[in-house]
Every structure is written in C-alpha cells, then in structure tokens.
Amino acid sequence: MILLTRVDHRLLHGQVAFSWTSHLSANCILVANDKAATDDQQKTIIKLAKPSGVKLVIKTINDSIEALNSGVTDKYNLFIIIGNIDDAYKLIENVDSIKELNLGGTKFEEEKKSLSSAVFVTQEEYEKLQKLLSDGVEIYTQQVPRDKKKKIE
C-alpha cells in the first residue's frame, strides 16, 4: 500500500527518514531515482540515512514503475521518494494507484518560480503538475507532518 509519494531533491535525509517515516508508520522506503540507483556512492549515503527496522529499496524510475505495477510492493506500507517533478510525473502517469503527490523540496534556480518556500518549478514542470491535477491527482506542499498541507491548484 502506497502511503505517500514525495518529491524531495535531497532524497532520503533526516527530516524524511525519521519524521515522515514514523508519522506514516512506513515499513519500506522506495527511493525512485535513476542516479541513485546506478551510483554506488550515492546508494551508500542514502543507506546511512535509513531508519532502523525499515526496508530500503533504491530503483530506477522504470524499475520502480515495474515493481509498483507488478504487485510485489503491495505487502509493504510504502513511502516513495522521488528526486524531481519530471520523475514524479513519469511515475504517476504509469502507476494508476498513485493519487497524491507531496512536494517536499526542489532546487532553487533563477528561471524557476516559487510554489512555496522550498518548492521551485520550471514552466515545463508547472505544466506537468497541471496535467496531474487535471487527471485527479492531489498535489500539495508539506515540509514535515506537523505542517498544514498547502494544496496546489
């Protein structure tokens, strides 16, 4: 069961690893990121942030889509972390069971506009979010569980 799908350019770090995982009662974290899945150094760093007692899986976006659609992840209380909006779009467009997206943090760059204090998007990313919204996906920003959800509309 997918508990939460979150975009966070930092992937797995303290705030995500501990506050979100415990709040959700997740017993498995899926980091869906092509670079992390193919870079041994990044895998090692991500593994250091994993909370004890929680399974960690690091897969490419395509392998994540395949795993989620195959049913192999159904036995877990699953928390999915994605590094950027483009990958989130691809994942959600190909996995029907994902109906909500938490925007936790994206990198600031000059050409991006702000959706919140921690979420910055290009025009192309904004259009992808609009498409997801029109498809019925709930999108919101929320840094930590104690913060109120701010819906993106």
Phi and psi in radians as a Rosetta constraint file:
Dihedral C 1 N 2 CA 2 C 2 CIRCULARHARMONIC -1.422 0.35
Dihedral N 2 CA 2 C 2 N 3 CIRCULARHARMONIC 2.047 0.35
Dihedral C 2 N 3 CA 3 C 3 CIRCULARHARMONIC -1.515 0.35
Dihedral N 3 CA 3 C 3 N 4 CIRCULARHARMONIC -0.704 0.35
Dihedral C 3 N 4 CA 4 C 4 CIRCULARHARMONIC -2.785 0.35
Dihedral N 4 CA 4 C 4 N 5 CIRCULARHARMONIC 2.447 0.35
Dihedral C 4 N 5 CA 5 C 5 CIRCULARHARMONIC -2.049 0.35
Dihedral N 5 CA 5 C 5 N 6 CIRCULARHARMONIC 2.133 0.35
Dihedral C 5 N 6 CA 6 C 6 CIRCULARHARMONIC -2.270 0.35
Dihedral N 6 CA 6 C 6 N 7 CIRCULARHARMONIC 2.366 0.35
Dihedral C 6 N 7 CA 7 C 7 CIRCULARHARMONIC -1.635 0.35
Dihedral N 7 CA 7 C 7 N 8 CIRCULARHARMONIC 2.186 0.35
Dihedral C 7 N 8 CA 8 C 8 CIRCULARHARMONIC -2.647 0.35
Dihedral N 8 CA 8 C 8 N 9 CIRCULARHARMONIC 1.985 0.35
Dihedral C 8 N 9 CA 9 C 9 CIRCULARHARMONIC -1.080 0.35
Dihedral N 9 CA 9 C 9 N 10 CIRCULARHARMONIC -0.313 0.35
Dihedral C 9 N 10 CA 10 C 10 CIRCULARHARMONIC -1.534 0.35
Dihedral N 10 CA 10 C 10 N 11 CIRCULARHARMONIC -0.079 0.35
Dihedral C 10 N 11 CA 11 C 11 CIRCULARHARMONIC 1.031 0.35
Dihedral N 11 CA 11 C 11 N 12 CIRCULARHARMONIC -2.133 0.35
Dihedral C 11 N 12 CA 12 C 12 CIRCULARHARMONIC -1.639 0.35
Dihedral N 12 CA 12 C 12 N 13 CIRCULARHARMONIC 2.061 0.35
Dihedral C 12 N 13 CA 13 C 13 CIRCULARHARMONIC -2.535 0.35
Dihedral N 13 CA 13 C 13 N 14 CIRCULARHARMONIC 3.098 0.35
Dihedral C 13 N 14 CA 14 C 14 CIRCULARHARMONIC -0.842 0.35
Dihedral N 14 CA 14 C 14 N 15 CIRCULARHARMONIC -0.913 0.35
Dihedral C 14 N 15 CA 15 C 15 CIRCULARHARMONIC -1.025 0.35
Dihedral N 15 CA 15 C 15 N 16 CIRCULARHARMONIC -0.781 0.35
Dihedral C 15 N 16 CA 16 C 16 CIRCULARHARMONIC -1.292 0.35
Dihedral N 16 CA 16 C 16 N 17 CIRCULARHARMONIC -0.828 0.35
Dihedral C 16 N 17 CA 17 C 17 CIRCULARHARMONIC -1.058 0.35
Dihedral N 17 CA 17 C 17 N 18 CIRCULARHARMONIC -0.708 0.35
Dihedral C 17 N 18 CA 18 C 18 CIRCULARHARMONIC -1.811 0.35
Dihedral N 18 CA 18 C 18 N 19 CIRCULARHARMONIC -0.934 0.35
Dihedral C 18 N 19 CA 19 C 19 CIRCULARHARMONIC -1.178 0.35
Dihedral N 19 CA 19 C 19 N 20 CIRCULARHARMONIC -0.819 0.35
Dihedral C 19 N 20 CA 20 C 20 CIRCULARHARMONIC -1.249 0.35
Dihedral N 20 CA 20 C 20 N 21 CIRCULARHARMONIC -0.777 0.35
Dihedral C 20 N 21 CA 21 C 21 CIRCULARHARMONIC -1.070 0.35
Dihedral N 21 CA 21 C 21 N 22 CIRCULARHARMONIC -0.780 0.35
Dihedral C 21 N 22 CA 22 C 22 CIRCULARHARMONIC -1.242 0.35
Dihedral N 22 CA 22 C 22 N 23 CIRCULARHARMONIC -0.683 0.35
Dihedral C 22 N 23 CA 23 C 23 CIRCULARHARMONIC -1.038 0.35
Dihedral N 23 CA 23 C 23 N 24 CIRCULARHARMONIC -0.712 0.35
Dihedral C 23 N 24 CA 24 C 24 CIRCULARHARMONIC -1.418 0.35
Dihedral N 24 CA 24 C 24 N 25 CIRCULARHARMONIC -0.266 0.35
Dihedral C 24 N 25 CA 25 C 25 CIRCULARHARMONIC 0.995 0.35
Dihedral N 25 CA 25 C 25 N 26 CIRCULARHARMONIC 0.718 0.35
Dihedral C 25 N 26 CA 26 C 26 CIRCULARHARMONIC -1.309 0.35
Dihedral N 26 CA 26 C 26 N 27 CIRCULARHARMONIC 2.426 0.35
Dihedral C 26 N 27 CA 27 C 27 CIRCULARHARMONIC -1.943 0.35
Dihedral N 27 CA 27 C 27 N 28 CIRCULARHARMONIC 0.045 0.35
Dihedral C 27 N 28 CA 28 C 28 CIRCULARHARMONIC -2.627 0.35
Dihedral N 28 CA 28 C 28 N 29 CIRCULARHARMONIC 2.365 0.35
Dihedral C 28 N 29 CA 29 C 29 CIRCULARHARMONIC -1.999 0.35
Dihedral N 29 CA 29 C 29 N 30 CIRCULARHARMONIC 2.224 0.35
Dihedral C 29 N 30 CA 30 C 30 CIRCULARHARMONIC -1.877 0.35
Dihedral N 30 CA 30 C 30 N 31 CIRCULARHARMONIC 2.007 0.35
Dihedral C 30 N 31 CA 31 C 31 CIRCULARHARMONIC -1.638 0.35
Dihedral N 31 CA 31 C 31 N 32 CIRCULARHARMONIC 1.924 0.35
Dihedral C 31 N 32 CA 32 C 32 CIRCULARHARMONIC -1.766 0.35
Dihedral N 32 CA 32 C 32 N 33 CIRCULARHARMONIC 1.700 0.35
Dihedral C 32 N 33 CA 33 C 33 CIRCULARHARMONIC -2.773 0.35
Dihedral N 33 CA 33 C 33 N 34 CIRCULARHARMONIC 2.153 0.35
Dihedral C 33 N 34 CA 34 C 34 CIRCULARHARMONIC -1.064 0.35
Dihedral N 34 CA 34 C 34 N 35 CIRCULARHARMONIC -0.786 0.35
Dihedral C 34 N 35 CA 35 C 35 CIRCULARHARMONIC -1.142 0.35
Dihedral N 35 CA 35 C 35 N 36 CIRCULARHARMONIC -0.800 0.35
Dihedral C 35 N 36 CA 36 C 36 CIRCULARHARMONIC -1.103 0.35
Dihedral N 36 CA 36 C 36 N 37 CIRCULARHARMONIC -0.638 0.35
Dihedral C 36 N 37 CA 37 C 37 CIRCULARHARMONIC -1.238 0.35
Dihedral N 37 CA 37 C 37 N 38 CIRCULARHARMONIC -0.363 0.35
Dihedral C 37 N 38 CA 38 C 38 CIRCULARHARMONIC -2.005 0.35
Dihedral N 38 CA 38 C 38 N 39 CIRCULARHARMONIC 0.056 0.35
Dihedral C 38 N 39 CA 39 C 39 CIRCULARHARMONIC -2.053 0.35
Dihedral N 39 CA 39 C 39 N 40 CIRCULARHARMONIC 1.875 0.35
Dihedral C 39 N 40 CA 40 C 40 CIRCULARHARMONIC -1.041 0.35
Dihedral N 40 CA 40 C 40 N 41 CIRCULARHARMONIC -0.635 0.35
Dihedral C 40 N 41 CA 41 C 41 CIRCULARHARMONIC -1.146 0.35
Dihedral N 41 CA 41 C 41 N 42 CIRCULARHARMONIC -0.779 0.35
Dihedral C 41 N 42 CA 42 C 42 CIRCULARHARMONIC -1.149 0.35
Dihedral N 42 CA 42 C 42 N 43 CIRCULARHARMONIC -0.665 0.35
Dihedral C 42 N 43 CA 43 C 43 CIRCULARHARMONIC -1.013 0.35
Dihedral N 43 CA 43 C 43 N 44 CIRCULARHARMONIC -0.778 0.35
Dihedral C 43 N 44 CA 44 C 44 CIRCULARHARMONIC -1.082 0.35
Dihedral N 44 CA 44 C 44 N 45 CIRCULARHARMONIC -0.747 0.35
Dihedral C 44 N 45 CA 45 C 45 CIRCULARHARMONIC -1.115 0.35
Dihedral N 45 CA 45 C 45 N 46 CIRCULARHARMONIC -0.764 0.35
Dihedral C 45 N 46 CA 46 C 46 CIRCULARHARMONIC -1.100 0.35
Dihedral N 46 CA 46 C 46 N 47 CIRCULARHARMONIC -0.726 0.35
Dihedral C 46 N 47 CA 47 C 47 CIRCULARHARMONIC -1.082 0.35
Dihedral N 47 CA 47 C 47 N 48 CIRCULARHARMONIC -0.540 0.35
Dihedral C 47 N 48 CA 48 C 48 CIRCULARHARMONIC -1.156 0.35
Dihedral N 48 CA 48 C 48 N 49 CIRCULARHARMONIC -0.455 0.35
Dihedral C 48 N 49 CA 49 C 49 CIRCULARHARMONIC -1.555 0.35
Dihedral N 49 CA 49 C 49 N 50 CIRCULARHARMONIC -0.093 0.35
Dihedral C 49 N 50 CA 50 C 50 CIRCULARHARMONIC -1.193 0.35
Dihedral N 50 CA 50 C 50 N 51 CIRCULARHARMONIC 2.273 0.35
Dihedral C 50 N 51 CA 51 C 51 CIRCULARHARMONIC -1.187 0.35
Dihedral N 51 CA 51 C 51 N 52 CIRCULARHARMONIC 2.558 0.35
Dihedral C 51 N 52 CA 52 C 52 CIRCULARHARMONIC -1.172 0.35
Dihedral N 52 CA 52 C 52 N 53 CIRCULARHARMONIC 2.555 0.35
Dihedral C 52 N 53 CA 53 C 53 CIRCULARHARMONIC 1.438 0.35
Dihedral N 53 CA 53 C 53 N 54 CIRCULARHARMONIC 0.063 0.35
Dihedral C 53 N 54 CA 54 C 54 CIRCULARHARMONIC -2.081 0.35
Dihedral N 54 CA 54 C 54 N 55 CIRCULARHARMONIC 2.274 0.35
Dihedral C 54 N 55 CA 55 C 55 CIRCULARHARMONIC -1.293 0.35
Dihedral N 55 CA 55 C 55 N 56 CIRCULARHARMONIC 2.456 0.35
Dihedral C 55 N 56 CA 56 C 56 CIRCULARHARMONIC -2.130 0.35
Dihedral N 56 CA 56 C 56 N 57 CIRCULARHARMONIC 2.242 0.35
Dihedral C 56 N 57 CA 57 C 57 CIRCULARHARMONIC -2.201 0.35
Dihedral N 57 CA 57 C 57 N 58 CIRCULARHARMONIC 2.314 0.35
Dihedral C 57 N 58 CA 58 C 58 CIRCULARHARMONIC -2.096 0.35
Dihedral N 58 CA 58 C 58 N 59 CIRCULARHARMONIC 2.041 0.35
Dihedral C 58 N 59 CA 59 C 59 CIRCULARHARMONIC -2.342 0.35
Dihedral N 59 CA 59 C 59 N 60 CIRCULARHARMONIC 2.761 0.35
Dihedral C 59 N 60 CA 60 C 60 CIRCULARHARMONIC -1.172 0.35
Dihedral N 60 CA 60 C 60 N 61 CIRCULARHARMONIC 2.918 0.35
Dihedral C 60 N 61 CA 61 C 61 CIRCULARHARMONIC -1.068 0.35
Dihedral N 61 CA 61 C 61 N 62 CIRCULARHARMONIC -0.827 0.35
Dihedral C 61 N 62 CA 62 C 62 CIRCULARHARMONIC -1.100 0.35
Dihedral N 62 CA 62 C 62 N 63 CIRCULARHARMONIC -0.725 0.35
Dihedral C 62 N 63 CA 63 C 63 CIRCULARHARMONIC -1.176 0.35
Dihedral N 63 CA 63 C 63 N 64 CIRCULARHARMONIC -0.579 0.35
Dihedral C 63 N 64 CA 64 C 64 CIRCULARHARMONIC -1.146 0.35
Dihedral N 64 CA 64 C 64 N 65 CIRCULARHARMONIC -0.774 0.35
Dihedral C 64 N 65 CA 65 C 65 CIRCULARHARMONIC -1.012 0.35
Dihedral N 65 CA 65 C 65 N 66 CIRCULARHARMONIC -0.823 0.35
Dihedral C 65 N 66 CA 66 C 66 CIRCULARHARMONIC -1.074 0.35
Dihedral N 66 CA 66 C 66 N 67 CIRCULARHARMONIC -0.797 0.35
Dihedral C 66 N 67 CA 67 C 67 CIRCULARHARMONIC -1.122 0.35
Dihedral N 67 CA 67 C 67 N 68 CIRCULARHARMONIC -0.776 0.35
Dihedral C 67 N 68 CA 68 C 68 CIRCULARHARMONIC -1.135 0.35
Dihedral N 68 CA 68 C 68 N 69 CIRCULARHARMONIC -0.672 0.35
Dihedral C 68 N 69 CA 69 C 69 CIRCULARHARMONIC -1.368 0.35
Dihedral N 69 CA 69 C 69 N 70 CIRCULARHARMONIC -0.376 0.35
Dihedral C 69 N 70 CA 70 C 70 CIRCULARHARMONIC -1.349 0.35
Dihedral N 70 CA 70 C 70 N 71 CIRCULARHARMONIC -0.359 0.35
Dihedral C 70 N 71 CA 71 C 71 CIRCULARHARMONIC 1.640 0.35
Dihedral N 71 CA 71 C 71 N 72 CIRCULARHARMONIC -0.085 0.35
Dihedral C 71 N 72 CA 72 C 72 CIRCULARHARMONIC -1.119 0.35
Dihedral N 72 CA 72 C 72 N 73 CIRCULARHARMONIC -0.406 0.35
Dihedral C 72 N 73 CA 73 C 73 CIRCULARHARMONIC -1.602 0.35
Dihedral N 73 CA 73 C 73 N 74 CIRCULARHARMONIC -0.109 0.35
Dihedral C 73 N 74 CA 74 C 74 CIRCULARHARMONIC -1.050 0.35
Dihedral N 74 CA 74 C 74 N 75 CIRCULARHARMONIC -0.438 0.35
Dihedral C 74 N 75 CA 75 C 75 CIRCULARHARMONIC -1.364 0.35
Dihedral N 75 CA 75 C 75 N 76 CIRCULARHARMONIC -0.125 0.35
Dihedral C 75 N 76 CA 76 C 76 CIRCULARHARMONIC -1.826 0.35
Dihedral N 76 CA 76 C 76 N 77 CIRCULARHARMONIC 2.702 0.35
Dihedral C 76 N 77 CA 77 C 77 CIRCULARHARMONIC -1.555 0.35
Dihedral N 77 CA 77 C 77 N 78 CIRCULARHARMONIC 1.703 0.35
Dihedral C 77 N 78 CA 78 C 78 CIRCULARHARMONIC -1.747 0.35
Dihedral N 78 CA 78 C 78 N 79 CIRCULARHARMONIC 2.306 0.35
Dihedral C 78 N 79 CA 79 C 79 CIRCULARHARMONIC -1.996 0.35
Dihedral N 79 CA 79 C 79 N 80 CIRCULARHARMONIC 2.059 0.35
Dihedral C 79 N 80 CA 80 C 80 CIRCULARHARMONIC -1.808 0.35
Dihedral N 80 CA 80 C 80 N 81 CIRCULARHARMONIC 2.281 0.35
Dihedral C 80 N 81 CA 81 C 81 CIRCULARHARMONIC -2.095 0.35
Dihedral N 81 CA 81 C 81 N 82 CIRCULARHARMONIC 2.243 0.35
Dihedral C 81 N 82 CA 82 C 82 CIRCULARHARMONIC -2.158 0.35
Dihedral N 82 CA 82 C 82 N 83 CIRCULARHARMONIC 2.530 0.35
Dihedral C 82 N 83 CA 83 C 83 CIRCULARHARMONIC -1.412 0.35
Dihedral N 83 CA 83 C 83 N 84 CIRCULARHARMONIC -0.342 0.35
Dihedral C 83 N 84 CA 84 C 84 CIRCULARHARMONIC -2.750 0.35
Dihedral N 84 CA 84 C 84 N 85 CIRCULARHARMONIC 2.924 0.35
Dihedral C 84 N 85 CA 85 C 85 CIRCULARHARMONIC -1.197 0.35
Dihedral N 85 CA 85 C 85 N 86 CIRCULARHARMONIC -0.643 0.35
Dihedral C 85 N 86 CA 86 C 86 CIRCULARHARMONIC -1.037 0.35
Dihedral N 86 CA 86 C 86 N 87 CIRCULARHARMONIC -0.799 0.35
Dihedral C 86 N 87 CA 87 C 87 CIRCULARHARMONIC -1.177 0.35
Dihedral N 87 CA 87 C 87 N 88 CIRCULARHARMONIC -0.647 0.35
Dihedral C 87 N 88 CA 88 C 88 CIRCULARHARMONIC -1.096 0.35
Dihedral N 88 CA 88 C 88 N 89 CIRCULARHARMONIC -0.742 0.35
Dihedral C 88 N 89 CA 89 C 89 CIRCULARHARMONIC -1.033 0.35
Dihedral N 89 CA 89 C 89 N 90 CIRCULARHARMONIC -0.843 0.35
Dihedral C 89 N 90 CA 90 C 90 CIRCULARHARMONIC -1.072 0.35
Dihedral N 90 CA 90 C 90 N 91 CIRCULARHARMONIC -0.765 0.35
Dihedral C 90 N 91 CA 91 C 91 CIRCULARHARMONIC -1.109 0.35
Dihedral N 91 CA 91 C 91 N 92 CIRCULARHARMONIC -0.856 0.35
Dihedral C 91 N 92 CA 92 C 92 CIRCULARHARMONIC -1.174 0.35
Dihedral N 92 CA 92 C 92 N 93 CIRCULARHARMONIC -0.659 0.35
Dihedral C 92 N 93 CA 93 C 93 CIRCULARHARMONIC -1.139 0.35
Dihedral N 93 CA 93 C 93 N 94 CIRCULARHARMONIC -0.387 0.35
Dihedral C 93 N 94 CA 94 C 94 CIRCULARHARMONIC -1.920 0.35
Dihedral N 94 CA 94 C 94 N 95 CIRCULARHARMONIC -0.031 0.35
Dihedral C 94 N 95 CA 95 C 95 CIRCULARHARMONIC -2.239 0.35
Dihedral N 95 CA 95 C 95 N 96 CIRCULARHARMONIC 1.809 0.35
Dihedral C 95 N 96 CA 96 C 96 CIRCULARHARMONIC -1.106 0.35
Dihedral N 96 CA 96 C 96 N 97 CIRCULARHARMONIC -0.423 0.35
Dihedral C 96 N 97 CA 97 C 97 CIRCULARHARMONIC -1.379 0.35
Dihedral N 97 CA 97 C 97 N 98 CIRCULARHARMONIC -0.101 0.35
Dihedral C 97 N 98 CA 98 C 98 CIRCULARHARMONIC -1.605 0.35
Dihedral N 98 CA 98 C 98 N 99 CIRCULARHARMONIC 1.998 0.35
Dihedral C 98 N 99 CA 99 C 99 CIRCULARHARMONIC -2.063 0.35
Dihedral N 99 CA 99 C 99 N 100 CIRCULARHARMONIC 0.012 0.35
Dihedral C 99 N 100 CA 100 C 100 CIRCULARHARMONIC -2.587 0.35
Dihedral N 100 CA 100 C 100 N 101 CIRCULARHARMONIC 2.605 0.35
Dihedral C 100 N 101 CA 101 C 101 CIRCULARHARMONIC -2.393 0.35
Dihedral N 101 CA 101 C 101 N 102 CIRCULARHARMONIC 2.173 0.35
Dihedral C 101 N 102 CA 102 C 102 CIRCULARHARMONIC -1.688 0.35
Dihedral N 102 CA 102 C 102 N 103 CIRCULARHARMONIC 2.129 0.35
Dihedral C 102 N 103 CA 103 C 103 CIRCULARHARMONIC -1.636 0.35
Dihedral N 103 CA 103 C 103 N 104 CIRCULARHARMONIC 1.836 0.35
Dihedral C 103 N 104 CA 104 C 104 CIRCULARHARMONIC -1.639 0.35
Dihedral N 104 CA 104 C 104 N 105 CIRCULARHARMONIC -0.613 0.35
Dihedral C 104 N 105 CA 105 C 105 CIRCULARHARMONIC -3.140 0.35
Dihedral N 105 CA 105 C 105 N 106 CIRCULARHARMONIC 2.306 0.35
Dihedral C 105 N 106 CA 106 C 106 CIRCULARHARMONIC -2.312 0.35
Dihedral N 106 CA 106 C 106 N 107 CIRCULARHARMONIC 2.685 0.35
Dihedral C 106 N 107 CA 107 C 107 CIRCULARHARMONIC -1.164 0.35
Dihedral N 107 CA 107 C 107 N 108 CIRCULARHARMONIC 2.444 0.35
Dihedral C 107 N 108 CA 108 C 108 CIRCULARHARMONIC -1.345 0.35
Dihedral N 108 CA 108 C 108 N 109 CIRCULARHARMONIC 2.337 0.35
Dihedral C 108 N 109 CA 109 C 109 CIRCULARHARMONIC -2.508 0.35
Dihedral N 109 CA 109 C 109 N 110 CIRCULARHARMONIC 2.658 0.35
Dihedral C 109 N 110 CA 110 C 110 CIRCULARHARMONIC -0.920 0.35
Dihedral N 110 CA 110 C 110 N 111 CIRCULARHARMONIC -0.736 0.35
Dihedral C 110 N 111 CA 111 C 111 CIRCULARHARMONIC -1.417 0.35
Dihedral N 111 CA 111 C 111 N 112 CIRCULARHARMONIC -0.005 0.35
Dihedral C 111 N 112 CA 112 C 112 CIRCULARHARMONIC -1.625 0.35
Dihedral N 112 CA 112 C 112 N 113 CIRCULARHARMONIC 2.628 0.35
Dihedral C 112 N 113 CA 113 C 113 CIRCULARHARMONIC -1.830 0.35
Dihedral N 113 CA 113 C 113 N 114 CIRCULARHARMONIC 2.717 0.35
Dihedral C 113 N 114 CA 114 C 114 CIRCULARHARMONIC -1.555 0.35
Dihedral N 114 CA 114 C 114 N 115 CIRCULARHARMONIC 2.273 0.35
Dihedral C 114 N 115 CA 115 C 115 CIRCULARHARMONIC -1.762 0.35
Dihedral N 115 CA 115 C 115 N 116 CIRCULARHARMONIC -0.385 0.35
Dihedral C 115 N 116 CA 116 C 116 CIRCULARHARMONIC -2.821 0.35
Dihedral N 116 CA 116 C 116 N 117 CIRCULARHARMONIC -3.078 0.35
Dihedral C 116 N 117 CA 117 C 117 CIRCULARHARMONIC -1.177 0.35
Dihedral N 117 CA 117 C 117 N 118 CIRCULARHARMONIC -0.280 0.35
Dihedral C 117 N 118 CA 118 C 118 CIRCULARHARMONIC -2.163 0.35
Dihedral N 118 CA 118 C 118 N 119 CIRCULARHARMONIC 0.003 0.35
Dihedral C 118 N 119 CA 119 C 119 CIRCULARHARMONIC -2.133 0.35
Dihedral N 119 CA 119 C 119 N 120 CIRCULARHARMONIC 2.099 0.35
Dihedral C 119 N 120 CA 120 C 120 CIRCULARHARMONIC -2.231 0.35
Dihedral N 120 CA 120 C 120 N 121 CIRCULARHARMONIC 2.358 0.35
Dihedral C 120 N 121 CA 121 C 121 CIRCULARHARMONIC -2.311 0.35
Dihedral N 121 CA 121 C 121 N 122 CIRCULARHARMONIC 2.595 0.35
Dihedral C 121 N 122 CA 122 C 122 CIRCULARHARMONIC -1.407 0.35
Dihedral N 122 CA 122 C 122 N 123 CIRCULARHARMONIC 2.982 0.35
Dihedral C 122 N 123 CA 123 C 123 CIRCULARHARMONIC -1.081 0.35
Dihedral N 123 CA 123 C 123 N 124 CIRCULARHARMONIC -0.709 0.35
Dihedral C 123 N 124 CA 124 C 124 CIRCULARHARMONIC -1.114 0.35
Dihedral N 124 CA 124 C 124 N 125 CIRCULARHARMONIC -0.731 0.35
Dihedral C 124 N 125 CA 125 C 125 CIRCULARHARMONIC -1.142 0.35
Dihedral N 125 CA 125 C 125 N 126 CIRCULARHARMONIC -0.697 0.35
Dihedral C 125 N 126 CA 126 C 126 CIRCULARHARMONIC -1.032 0.35
Dihedral N 126 CA 126 C 126 N 127 CIRCULARHARMONIC -0.753 0.35
Dihedral C 126 N 127 CA 127 C 127 CIRCULARHARMONIC -1.145 0.35
Dihedral N 127 CA 127 C 127 N 128 CIRCULARHARMONIC -0.638 0.35
Dihedral C 127 N 128 CA 128 C 128 CIRCULARHARMONIC -1.151 0.35
Dihedral N 128 CA 128 C 128 N 129 CIRCULARHARMONIC -0.712 0.35
Dihedral C 128 N 129 CA 129 C 129 CIRCULARHARMONIC -1.112 0.35
Dihedral N 129 CA 129 C 129 N 130 CIRCULARHARMONIC -0.713 0.35
Dihedral C 129 N 130 CA 130 C 130 CIRCULARHARMONIC -1.063 0.35
Dihedral N 130 CA 130 C 130 N 131 CIRCULARHARMONIC -0.695 0.35
Dihedral C 130 N 131 CA 131 C 131 CIRCULARHARMONIC -1.126 0.35
Dihedral N 131 CA 131 C 131 N 132 CIRCULARHARMONIC -0.765 0.35
Dihedral C 131 N 132 CA 132 C 132 CIRCULARHARMONIC -1.078 0.35
Dihedral N 132 CA 132 C 132 N 133 CIRCULARHARMONIC -0.740 0.35
Dihedral C 132 N 133 CA 133 C 133 CIRCULARHARMONIC -1.050 0.35
Dihedral N 133 CA 133 C 133 N 134 CIRCULARHARMONIC -0.760 0.35
Dihedral C 133 N 134 CA 134 C 134 CIRCULARHARMONIC -1.184 0.35
Dihedral N 134 CA 134 C 134 N 135 CIRCULARHARMONIC -0.384 0.35
Dihedral C 134 N 135 CA 135 C 135 CIRCULARHARMONIC -1.478 0.35
Dihedral N 135 CA 135 C 135 N 136 CIRCULARHARMONIC 0.000 0.35
Dihedral C 135 N 136 CA 136 C 136 CIRCULARHARMONIC 1.652 0.35
Dihedral N 136 CA 136 C 136 N 137 CIRCULARHARMONIC 0.177 0.35
Dihedral C 136 N 137 CA 137 C 137 CIRCULARHARMONIC -1.416 0.35
Dihedral N 137 CA 137 C 137 N 138 CIRCULARHARMONIC 2.298 0.35
Dihedral C 137 N 138 CA 138 C 138 CIRCULARHARMONIC -1.444 0.35
Dihedral N 138 CA 138 C 138 N 139 CIRCULARHARMONIC 2.203 0.35
Dihedral C 138 N 139 CA 139 C 139 CIRCULARHARMONIC -2.158 0.35
Dihedral N 139 CA 139 C 139 N 140 CIRCULARHARMONIC 2.337 0.35
Dihedral C 139 N 140 CA 140 C 140 CIRCULARHARMONIC -2.656 0.35
Dihedral N 140 CA 140 C 140 N 141 CIRCULARHARMONIC 2.804 0.35
Dihedral C 140 N 141 CA 141 C 141 CIRCULARHARMONIC -1.804 0.35
Dihedral N 141 CA 141 C 141 N 142 CIRCULARHARMONIC 2.492 0.35
Dihedral C 141 N 142 CA 142 C 142 CIRCULARHARMONIC -2.931 0.35
Dihedral N 142 CA 142 C 142 N 143 CIRCULARHARMONIC 1.944 0.35
Dihedral C 142 N 143 CA 143 C 143 CIRCULARHARMONIC -1.240 0.35
Dihedral N 143 CA 143 C 143 N 144 CIRCULARHARMONIC -0.884 0.35
Dihedral C 143 N 144 CA 144 C 144 CIRCULARHARMONIC -2.315 0.35
Dihedral N 144 CA 144 C 144 N 145 CIRCULARHARMONIC 2.791 0.35
Dihedral C 144 N 145 CA 145 C 145 CIRCULARHARMONIC -0.972 0.35
Dihedral N 145 CA 145 C 145 N 146 CIRCULARHARMONIC -0.573 0.35
Dihedral C 145 N 146 CA 146 C 146 CIRCULARHARMONIC -1.300 0.35
Dihedral N 146 CA 146 C 146 N 147 CIRCULARHARMONIC -0.292 0.35
Dihedral C 146 N 147 CA 147 C 147 CIRCULARHARMONIC -1.288 0.35
Dihedral N 147 CA 147 C 147 N 148 CIRCULARHARMONIC 2.640 0.35
Dihedral C 147 N 148 CA 148 C 148 CIRCULARHARMONIC -1.351 0.35
Dihedral N 148 CA 148 C 148 N 149 CIRCULARHARMONIC 2.474 0.35
Dihedral C 148 N 149 CA 149 C 149 CIRCULARHARMONIC -1.149 0.35
Dihedral N 149 CA 149 C 149 N 150 CIRCULARHARMONIC 2.381 0.35
Dihedral C 149 N 150 CA 150 C 150 CIRCULARHARMONIC -2.026 0.35
Dihedral N 150 CA 150 C 150 N 151 CIRCULARHARMONIC 1.846 0.35
Dihedral C 150 N 151 CA 151 C 151 CIRCULARHARMONIC -1.158 0.35
Dihedral N 151 CA 151 C 151 N 152 CIRCULARHARMONIC 2.483 0.35
Dihedral C 151 N 152 CA 152 C 152 CIRCULARHARMONIC -1.699 0.35
Dihedral N 152 CA 152 C 152 N 153 CIRCULARHARMONIC 2.226 0.35
